[in-house]
Amino acid sequence: MAAPDAATNVKATDGSLINKVTITWTQSAGANIYHVYRDSVDYATLGDVATYDDTVVETGKVYSYQIKAFTDADGAALSTADTGWARSGTFPEQSVMPQNPDDMLKMDHLVAKTSSSPLTTGNLFKFKGKIAIVSLIGTIITGIQAQTTNVKLSVVCDSLDAYDICANKDIVSFAVGSLISITGTAANAAVSTTAVGAMAPGQASIVTLTCITEGYITVTYGAASTGAIVWDLKWEPLSVDASVVAV
């Protein structure tokens, strides 16, 4: 029996899950066994499936995953690799306002999204209803390369024009652990601290967002620099249908 083609579309979650990394892939025709490789080591043997949860992880550590497809006797070439990592903590991946208003104050509305290397412009979060941004903080988890790298955050509601929620901030050569925060005033550039372990600059004003169907909080990078940023959004619901999820 001929060896199957290599598995394709290998994806590993980037900090969106707590204490685990989920790896998915597109199965190969004829294959009925899949090996998961982590950091080039044959790590797990699976049956005819297309997903795997890696729960033996060190939170915050980036792992490289590949998949190798097998028939009963023959193995394919290794797939291309994708990196993934797990977060620590107990916050939900998606926060939705409770139906009982008395429960509102009991909830932490936190959601996170990673901009992986190379930094790419796109959507961070999708929201519905009316929400308030209490804080939006970026943490550098892979150092930014030494070239001009402006970053700007915006919101797009109901497919209308983008509205900036901060002006450009150059994050050239920011080291791991550096923090970026919006001020709450659209005309102001994001503020930052490059003192690793320091508190993030505070957000002075709450930003209110509203949409009829759906809206997006987006990030624009002025250059496709190497580096990676985890964006942590703290939000509060201002309508009963409010919700936020990373995209």
Secondary structure, DSSP 4 states (H G I P E B T S, - for coil): -PPPPPPEEEEE-EEEEES-EEEEEEPPTT--EEEEEETTEEEEEESS-SEEEE-S--TT--EEEEEEEE-SS-B-PPPPPEEEEEE-S---SEEE--SSGGGGGG---EEEEEEPSSP--EEEEEEESEEEEEEEEEEEEEPPPSS--EEEEEEEETT---EESSB-EE-TTPPTT-EEE--S-TTSBPEEE-STTPPPPPP-SPEEEE-SS-EEEEEEESS--S-EEEEEEEEEESSTT-EEEE-
